Amino acid sequence: MSANEVRQLNRRAFFSVVALASGGVAFGFVLPATPLSRQETFEPNAWIKITEKEISIVVGQSEMGQGVLTALPMLVAEELEVTLEQINVKQGLAKKAFFTADAGEQTTGASDSVNNFWQPLREAGARAREMLIQSAANIWSVEPSSCYAKKGIVHDRLHGRKLRYQELVSAVVRIPIPEHVKLKTAKDFQLIGTPVKRVDIPAKVLGKAAFGIDTMLPGLKIASVVHCPTVGGQLRSFSDREALLVPGVIDVLRVNSRTVAVVADNYWAARKGCDALHIDWDEGPFARLDDAALERMFVEAASQPGLVAEDHGNARKIIADAKKVHKAVYQVPYLAHATMEPQNCTVRVHADRCEVWAPTQVQTRVQKVASEITGLDPSQVIVHTPYLGGGFGRRLEVDYVEEAVRIAHKLKRPIKLIWSREDDTRNDFYRPRTYNELSAVLDSNDRLIAWSHHIVAQSIYERWAKQYLKPNGRDPSCTGGAIDSIYKMPNRYVDCVQIKTPIDVGFWRSVGNSQNAFITESFINELATAANVDPITFRLSMLKRGGRASMLLESIARHSKWGRPLPLGHAQGVAIHRAFGSLCAQVVELSIHDNIIHVHTVHCAIDCGQIVNPDTVRAQLEGGVVFALSATLYDEISIDKGGVVQGNFNDYRMLRIHESPRIHTYIEKSDKHPGGVGELGVPPLAPAVANAVFRLTGQPVRRLPIRLS
Amino acid sequence: MKISLKVNGSAQSVEVEPDMPLLWVLRDVLGMMGTKYGCGIARCGACTVLVNGRAGRSCVMPVSAIKSAEITTIEGLSQNQMHTVQAAWIETQVPQCGYCQTGQIMSAVAILSQIPDPSDDDIDAGMAGNICRCGTYPRIREAIHRASKMMHKG
């Protein structure tokens, strides 16, 4: 090494981290100069990559605001003995190692990332740590047991020597990966369970975070589309003459049987080109479909027997023979996802590979659809996952990916497809509309002894993944939240008629729980009211004393000061629900003026087992409450003339800051295996609101969104 | 058509259709991706920029109408150092998905420049045009109060 090179090394010796806020996150730092050696990489698994320069932790799951890009690295870092400030977090590509055990593909959803990776990521971190310790012990000729690792450094206890992980790279790559590792117990956690600041937040606040829609490539052209306005309709023909005259428009093409694309230099030109298209649509067989027709379909389907989901005891007979039966019909509408970032996808096709940048929750499916269109092997499809501007289950679909790949493949140029907000609202896979007949019998002591729930709903898994259908054909997404009740009921019967309608349905945050918690908890409340029993007391009488549900309900009652005297015109409402391995209970406090519901406060308690980041848990509950409140008060997707009526935020109303309640969150301490968090705030909100409204108006709420006359 | 703009203190000259909204000039022509598209009809606030210091929805501003107005985007808030509002936003851990947040921050900056110590009602009124689908509203309120305190400390 020349004198000049040594001088340069010393000058560059150390640059310190920019602290972005008090207690803020650093982006990683370059170490003091060490003797240069061959560039090697320690990559014992898909998640850890250590070079002489840096320590990286790679995440395969998609960051959509639920904090997975921070939580999963925390699991690795805990056992690897590094701090998040010392590492770079990187978004991974599509890889088998990132498959979740539950789904058998690379996917982010079902609130199951922490649940699935809790064990594997900690083990991965522990194995790498043990290997680093062993490699240092070898260099020092000591026993590994006389060494320990802390904050990215291996220490020799006896002689005070130390070596940074980056310095051990060329040694550790020779160490065999240990089969067994011992993991920390919770009392020794340094990171897990602490409110670590999220690694993606600084970039999002600075406007530097790249979402799918922000992808930039050399030579990139922008595409936008027109979809058939009616469901089940098809393209007959189109004239592109006027569209091609719009300055900036390059091409117009048929994408598939219901989609025409305009490709231009920029989105504005593409959109003006779309507006200038003259398209002749074959409206198809459903051109007269409307809400009235759909309601008739659901009512008619309800007269049929359903696929049995649950049958304990003798519910139907008890109900048939009972002198008094409580009955109710509940209905919920189709709902749009309305991610703030509209659907988009960027594609660049080469001879030997296809690159896709997509805000996606399903990387494996992106590979599959791109492979089918281009003829490449799925392994030749490189999937880049930028930040998702909202997921909520919309990004479990690859319809917009398919369109973008088709356009890029046909035109042989890099394409960014951007849907307009209207496209997004009208071409969704909606949370299913459902129709529900409930019956229940109370005994002479007002105990709930028989319960029957007859569901009419569309199947999602029939289209999305048939392997999840039960042996009798039942789709678990239809009955999720309606079976496996937390309550002890000796006689329960639940079945589901899986109706087919032309409206596409998909997974919407909390899936079946989003409607079935509303329906079951609201009906429970009707029964409590009929029995003249306090709603919490009624529930507790059906729960195991000292059990998790019972404890959570007592906790929320305490926190919300349930039953205290309230101002005139105010009421409290309660609901509790179990989903995705966790329990969530809520009490809302609201008032009604001029038929407008004002939700003042929401208390939200969760029991989700061991938690990784308490601040993220709180944020997800707050967010789930607001998300659910829009649906409870305002939202429905209406069908008229065969198409979706709503198009933008002027007619698909989102809750805004001035309508947003105060939200108080409470996290139960637990040592149980981590349950889901991301979707848990949603299911209890609608029934808690409905229950409070019922108390004030005397009328049970049986349909959403709530409409007071 | 050649159009001159002042963006974040710098003169920009672009060759665009006069009716192109400022949002798409920023994103597709100038490559400044911090300002977002959410609705295109000035209903969601994701496209919020400052026009002579006041919040405006760039998705409905034809670029030819901007003329000599000073445009500030999210990129312009922190050219030398991070803006206090951004520091408050990080401290409070406001963003979830983050897509709406640059628009939220621009609106918050606008409010604080008019009302240095806003009440909750002032915040509600000033921020009602910005939708957050992830529901970060409680933290937005908290961050604006925090920023206000930080700005008073100097």
Chai-1 contact restraints between the chains, C-beta under 6 A:
chainA,res_idxA,chainB,res_idxB,connection_type,confidence,min_distance_angstrom,max_distance_angstrom,comment,restraint_id
A,A21,B,A87,contact,1.0,0.0,6.0,A-B,restraint_1
A,A21,B,I90,contact,1.0,0.0,6.0,A-B,restraint_2
A,A21,B,E91,contact,1.0,0.0,6.0,A-B,restraint_3
A,M64,B,C97,contact,1.0,0.0,6.0,A-B,restraint_4
A,G65,B,Q96,contact,1.0,0.0,6.0,A-B,restraint_5
A,G65,B,C97,contact,1.0,0.0,6.0,A-B,restraint_6
A,G65,B,C134,contact,1.0,0.0,6.0,A-B,restraint_7
A,I201,B,I90,contact,1.0,0.0,6.0,A-B,restraint_8
A,I201,B,P95,contact,1.0,0.0,6.0,A-B,restraint_9
A,P202,B,I90,contact,1.0,0.0,6.0,A-B,restraint_10
A,K204,B,P95,contact,1.0,0.0,6.0,A-B,restraint_11
A,K204,B,G98,contact,1.0,0.0,6.0,A-B,restraint_12
A,K204,B,Q101,contact,1.0,0.0,6.0,A-B,restraint_13
A,V205,B,Q86,contact,1.0,0.0,6.0,A-B,restraint_14
A,V205,B,W89,contact,1.0,0.0,6.0,A-B,restraint_15
A,V205,B,I90,contact,1.0,0.0,6.0,A-B,restraint_16
A,L206,B,S78,contact,1.0,0.0,6.0,A-B,restraint_17
A,G207,B,G34,contact,1.0,0.0,6.0,A-B,restraint_18
A,G207,B,I74,contact,1.0,0.0,6.0,A-B,restraint_19
A,G207,B,E75,contact,1.0,0.0,6.0,A-B,restraint_20
A,G207,B,T102,contact,1.0,0.0,6.0,A-B,restraint_21
A,A209,B,G98,contact,1.0,0.0,6.0,A-B,restraint_22
A,F211,B,Y99,contact,1.0,0.0,6.0,A-B,restraint_23
A,D214,B,M33,contact,1.0,0.0,6.0,A-B,restraint_24
A,P247,B,E17,contact,1.0,0.0,6.0,A-B,restraint_25
A,N266,B,W24,contact,1.0,0.0,6.0,A-B,restraint_26
A,N266,B,D28,contact,1.0,0.0,6.0,A-B,restraint_27
A,Y267,B,W24,contact,1.0,0.0,6.0,A-B,restraint_28
A,Y267,B,D28,contact,1.0,0.0,6.0,A-B,restraint_29
A,W268,B,M20,contact,1.0,0.0,6.0,A-B,restraint_30
A,W268,B,W24,contact,1.0,0.0,6.0,A-B,restraint_31
A,A338,B,R133,contact,1.0,0.0,6.0,A-B,restraint_32
A,M340,B,G38,contact,1.0,0.0,6.0,A-B,restraint_33
A,M340,B,Y99,contact,1.0,0.0,6.0,A-B,restraint_34
A,M340,B,C100,contact,1.0,0.0,6.0,A-B,restraint_35
A,M340,B,R133,contact,1.0,0.0,6.0,A-B,restraint_36
A,E341,B,Y99,contact,1.0,0.0,6.0,A-B,restraint_37
A,G389,B,C97,contact,1.0,0.0,6.0,A-B,restraint_38
A,G389,B,Y99,contact,1.0,0.0,6.0,A-B,restraint_39
A,G390,B,C97,contact,1.0,0.0,6.0,A-B,restraint_40
A,G390,B,R133,contact,1.0,0.0,6.0,A-B,restraint_41
A,R421,B,C39,contact,1.0,0.0,6.0,A-B,restraint_42
A,R421,B,G40,contact,1.0,0.0,6.0,A-B,restraint_43
A,D615,B,Q93,contact,1.0,0.0,6.0,A-B,restraint_44
A,E622,B,G135,contact,1.0,0.0,6.0,A-B,restraint_45
A,E622,B,P138,contact,1.0,0.0,6.0,A-B,restraint_46
A,G623,B,Q96,contact,1.0,0.0,6.0,A-B,restraint_47
A,G623,B,C134,contact,1.0,0.0,6.0,A-B,restraint_48
A,G623,B,G135,contact,1.0,0.0,6.0,A-B,restraint_49
A,V626,B,G135,contact,1.0,0.0,6.0,A-B,restraint_50
A,F627,B,G135,contact,1.0,0.0,6.0,A-B,restraint_51
A,N648,B,C39,contact,1.0,0.0,6.0,A-B,restraint_52
A,N648,B,I41,contact,1.0,0.0,6.0,A-B,restraint_53
A,F649,B,C39,contact,1.0,0.0,6.0,A-B,restraint_54
A,F649,B,R43,contact,1.0,0.0,6.0,A-B,restraint_55
A,F649,B,C44,contact,1.0,0.0,6.0,A-B,restraint_56
A,N650,B,R43,contact,1.0,0.0,6.0,A-B,restraint_57
A,M654,B,I131,contact,1.0,0.0,6.0,A-B,restraint_58
A,R656,B,A128,contact,1.0,0.0,6.0,A-B,restraint_59
A,I657,B,D124,contact,1.0,0.0,6.0,A-B,restraint_60
A,I657,B,M127,contact,1.0,0.0,6.0,A-B,restraint_61
A,I657,B,Y137,contact,1.0,0.0,6.0,A-B,restraint_62
A,H658,B,D124,contact,1.0,0.0,6.0,A-B,restraint_63
A,H658,B,A128,contact,1.0,0.0,6.0,A-B,restraint_64
A,S660,B,Y137,contact,1.0,0.0,6.0,A-B,restraint_65
A,I663,B,P138,contact,1.0,0.0,6.0,A-B,restraint_66
